[in-house]
Amino acid sequence: MQYSGSCQCGQVAFDVEGEIDSGLACNCSMCGKRGSLLWFVPREKLVLKTPEADMATYTFNKHHIQHRFCDKCGIHVFGEANDPKGNPVAAVNLRVLDGVDLSTIPVHNYDGRAL
């Protein structure tokens, strides 16, 4: 399936391809405060429709994950990192995808605070 997503103001927009089988709710200091619901896809499946310069990036803790958000409206759209095998992965915020009924998606809770 092909999905489109964007921040609140539309400055950051993207398309992403894949099957949404579940979402991940993390309770780390970042995810717990922003309330994102994450879906992991290979990074090449996410295609920006707007310039990368329209995004801001935040890293914390071990600085492995680049948290991408709009520098205008502040909405977190996705994160980027490498999986344990070194493959580039995008953690898409399901809440920014158009036409997705979140109530139909199983949610797995992850204890990020324990890391």
C-alpha positions as a Markdown table, in Angstrom:
| # | Residue | x | y | z |
|---|---|---|---|---|
| 1 | Met | 0.0 | 0.0 | 0.0 |
| 2 | Gln | 1.1 | 3.6 | -0.7 |
| 3 | Tyr | 0.4 | 6.2 | 2.0 |
| 4 | Ser | 0.9 | 10.0 | 2.1 |
| 5 | Gly | 1.8 | 11.9 | 5.2 |
| 6 | Ser | 2.7 | 15.4 | 6.3 |
| 7 | Cys | 3.1 | 17.6 | 9.3 |
| 8 | Gln | 0.2 | 19.9 | 10.4 |
| 9 | Cys | 1.1 | 22.8 | 8.2 |
| 10 | Gly | 2.2 | 20.7 | 5.2 |
| 11 | Gln | 5.8 | 22.0 | 5.0 |
| 12 | Val | 7.1 | 18.4 | 5.4 |
| 13 | Ala | 5.3 | 15.9 | 3.2 |
| 14 | Phe | 6.2 | 12.3 | 2.1 |
| 15 | Asp | 5.0 | 9.1 | 0.6 |
| 16 | Val | 5.7 | 5.7 | 2.1 |
| 17 | Glu | 5.0 | 2.2 | 0.9 |
| 18 | Gly | 4.4 | -0.9 | 2.9 |
| 19 | Glu | 1.8 | -2.9 | 4.9 |
| 20 | Ile | 0.9 | -1.5 | 8.3 |
| 21 | Asp | 0.8 | -4.6 | 10.5 |
| 22 | Ser | 1.3 | -2.8 | 13.9 |
| 23 | Gly | 2.4 | 0.3 | 15.6 |
| 24 | Leu | 4.9 | 0.8 | 18.4 |
| 25 | Ala | 4.2 | 3.0 | 21.4 |
| 26 | Cys | 7.4 | 3.7 | 23.2 |
| 27 | Asn | 7.6 | 5.3 | 26.7 |
| 28 | Cys | 11.1 | 6.8 | 26.5 |
| 29 | Ser | 11.5 | 10.4 | 27.4 |
| 30 | Met | 11.0 | 11.6 | 23.8 |
| 31 | Cys | 8.2 | 9.3 | 22.6 |
| 32 | Gly | 6.2 | 9.5 | 25.8 |
| 33 | Lys | 6.0 | 13.2 | 25.6 |
| 34 | Arg | 5.2 | 13.5 | 21.9 |
| 35 | Gly | 2.8 | 10.6 | 21.8 |
| 36 | Ser | 3.8 | 9.3 | 18.4 |
| 37 | Leu | 2.8 | 5.8 | 17.2 |
| 38 | Leu | 5.7 | 4.3 | 15.1 |
| 39 | Trp | 5.7 | 2.1 | 12.1 |
| 40 | Phe | 9.0 | 0.8 | 10.9 |
| 41 | Val | 9.8 | 0.5 | 7.2 |
| 42 | Pro | 13.0 | 0.3 | 5.1 |
| 43 | Arg | 14.2 | 3.9 | 4.6 |
| 44 | Glu | 14.1 | 3.6 | 0.8 |
| 45 | Lys | 10.3 | 3.1 | 1.1 |
| 46 | Leu | 9.9 | 6.6 | 2.4 |
| 47 | Val | 10.2 | 9.3 | -0.3 |
| 48 | Leu | 10.2 | 13.0 | 0.6 |
| 49 | Lys | 7.9 | 15.2 | -1.4 |
| 50 | Thr | 9.3 | 18.4 | 0.1 |
| 51 | Pro | 13.0 | 19.5 | 0.4 |
| 52 | Glu | 14.9 | 17.9 | 3.3 |
| 53 | Ala | 15.9 | 21.5 | 4.3 |
| 54 | Asp | 12.3 | 22.0 | 5.4 |
| 55 | Met | 12.8 | 19.6 | 8.3 |
| 56 | Ala | 14.6 | 20.0 | 11.5 |
| 57 | Thr | 16.5 | 17.1 | 13.3 |
| 58 | Tyr | 16.9 | 16.3 | 16.9 |
| 59 | Thr | 19.0 | 13.6 | 18.5 |
| 60 | Phe | 19.5 | 12.7 | 22.1 |
| 61 | Asn | 20.8 | 9.9 | 24.4 |
| 62 | Lys | 23.2 | 7.9 | 22.2 |
| 63 | His | 22.4 | 10.1 | 19.1 |
| 64 | His | 21.7 | 7.0 | 16.9 |
| 65 | Ile | 18.2 | 8.2 | 15.9 |
| 66 | Gln | 17.6 | 11.3 | 13.9 |
| 67 | His | 14.2 | 12.5 | 14.9 |
| 68 | Arg | 12.7 | 14.5 | 12.0 |
| 69 | Phe | 10.1 | 17.2 | 12.5 |
| 70 | Cys | 8.8 | 20.4 | 10.9 |
| 71 | Asp | 10.6 | 23.5 | 12.0 |
| 72 | Lys | 7.4 | 25.5 | 11.4 |
| 73 | Cys | 4.6 | 23.6 | 13.2 |
| 74 | Gly | 6.8 | 21.3 | 15.3 |
| 75 | Ile | 5.1 | 18.0 | 14.3 |
| 76 | His | 7.3 | 14.9 | 14.4 |
| 77 | Val | 6.9 | 13.0 | 11.1 |
| 78 | Phe | 9.5 | 10.2 | 11.3 |
| 79 | Gly | 12.8 | 9.2 | 12.6 |
| 80 | Glu | 15.8 | 7.7 | 10.8 |
| 81 | Ala | 18.4 | 5.2 | 12.1 |
| 82 | Asn | 20.0 | 1.8 | 11.2 |
| 83 | Asp | 18.5 | -1.5 | 12.4 |
| 84 | Pro | 20.8 | -3.9 | 14.3 |
| 85 | Lys | 22.0 | -5.3 | 11.0 |
| 86 | Gly | 23.0 | -1.9 | 9.7 |
| 87 | Asn | 20.1 | -1.4 | 7.3 |
| 88 | Pro | 18.6 | 2.2 | 7.1 |
| 89 | Val | 15.1 | 2.3 | 8.6 |
| 90 | Ala | 12.5 | 5.0 | 9.0 |
| 91 | Ala | 10.2 | 5.1 | 12.0 |
| 92 | Val | 7.1 | 6.7 | 10.5 |
| 93 | Asn | 4.7 | 8.5 | 12.9 |
| 94 | Leu | 1.4 | 6.7 | 12.0 |
| 95 | Arg | -0.5 | 9.7 | 13.3 |
| 96 | Val | 0.6 | 11.9 | 10.4 |
| 97 | Leu | -0.5 | 9.5 | 7.6 |
| 98 | Asp | -3.7 | 10.4 | 5.7 |
| 99 | Gly | -6.7 | 8.1 | 5.7 |
| 100 | Val | -5.3 | 5.6 | 8.3 |
| 101 | Asp | -7.8 | 4.4 | 11.0 |
| 102 | Leu | -5.5 | 4.0 | 14.0 |
| 103 | Ser | -8.2 | 2.1 | 15.9 |
| 104 | Thr | -7.7 | -0.9 | 13.5 |
| 105 | Ile | -3.9 | -1.1 | 14.1 |
| 106 | Pro | -2.6 | -3.4 | 16.8 |
| 107 | Val | -0.3 | -1.5 | 19.2 |
| 108 | His | 2.8 | -2.9 | 20.8 |
| 109 | Asn | 4.2 | -1.2 | 23.9 |
| 110 | Tyr | 7.9 | -0.8 | 24.2 |
| 111 | Asp | 9.7 | 0.0 | 27.4 |
| 112 | Gly | 12.2 | 2.6 | 26.1 |
| 113 | Arg | 12.7 | 4.0 | 29.6 |
| 114 | Ala | 14.5 | 0.8 | 30.5 |
| 115 | Leu | 17.3 | 1.4 | 28.0 |
